[in-house]
Amino acid sequence: MSRDLNALRDAADRVGLPFDYLQRLAQAEAPDPQDPEGTGTLAKQLTIVFDHYMAKCLANSDPVTALRDFGFEESAETLAKAR
């Protein structure tokens, strides 16, 4: 991993993001033998970002509204129908 864990902890505290979230983003930059040119790094990071915000929405007291607020219209509609 290219970033020092203490630097990540400091960054997490400074900006108010969870340390685990920043750590997962940093780990997505780690060299991957199956992707030596690193062309999949952005896709891995975007998956982590999506996962983070989806989890925040689903943990909200009103997950349907939270999903809609983040633009996840189809997911909000599916969840609303399932309730």
C-alpha positions in Angstrom: 0.0 0.0 0.0 1.4 3.3 -1.0 0.1 5.3 1.9 1.2 5.1 5.5 -1.6 3.9 7.9 -0.9 6.8 10.3 -1.3 9.3 7.4 -4.6 7.6 6.5 -5.8 7.8 10.1 -4.9 11.5 10.2 -6.7 12.1 7.0 -9.8 10.2 8.2 -9.9 12.3 11.4 -9.3 15.6 9.5 -12.1 15.1 6.9 -14.5 13.0 9.0 -14.5 9.9 6.8 -14.3 6.4 8.3 -10.7 5.1 8.4 -11.8 1.8 6.9 -13.2 3.5 3.9 -10.0 5.4 3.2 -8.0 2.3 3.8 -10.1 0.3 1.3 -9.6 3.1 -1.3 -5.9 3.0 -0.7 -5.7 -0.8 -1.0 -7.5 -0.5 -4.4 -4.4 1.2 -5.6 -2.1 -1.7 -4.7 -0.4 -3.5 -7.6 -2.5 -6.4 -8.8 -0.6 -9.2 -10.7 -3.8 -9.8 -12.8 -3.8 -6.1 -13.8 -0.1 -5.1 -14.1 -0.9 -1.8 -15.9 -3.4 -0.8 -13.2 -6.3 -0.2 -15.7 -8.8 -1.6 -13.2 -7.8 0.6 -10.3 -10.5 3.3 -10.9 -13.2 0.6 -11.3 -12.1 -0.9 -7.9 -12.2 2.5 -6.3 -15.6 3.4 -7.7 -17.0 0.0 -6.4 -15.8 1.0 -3.0 -17.4 4.4 -3.2 -20.6 2.9 -4.4 -20.6 0.3 -1.6 -19.9 3.1 1.0 -22.8 5.3 -0.1 -25.2 2.3 -0.6 -24.5 1.2 2.9 -25.1 4.7 4.3 -28.4 4.8 2.5 -29.6 1.4 3.7 -28.5 2.2 7.3 -30.6 5.4 7.3 -33.8 5.5 9.2 -35.6 6.1 5.9 -33.6 4.1 3.4 -35.9 4.7 0.5 -35.7 8.5 0.7 -31.9 8.2 1.3 -31.5 6.2 -1.8 -33.5 8.7 -3.8 -31.5 11.6 -2.4 -28.3 9.9 -3.7 -29.9 9.3 -7.1 -30.4 5.5 -6.7 -33.9 5.7 -8.1 -34.2 2.1 -9.2 -32.9 0.8 -5.9 -35.3 3.0 -4.0 -38.2 1.8 -6.1 -37.3 -1.8 -5.6 -36.9 -1.4 -1.8 -40.2 0.5 -1.6 -42.0 -2.3 -3.4 -40.4 -4.9 -1.1 -41.6 -3.2 2.1 
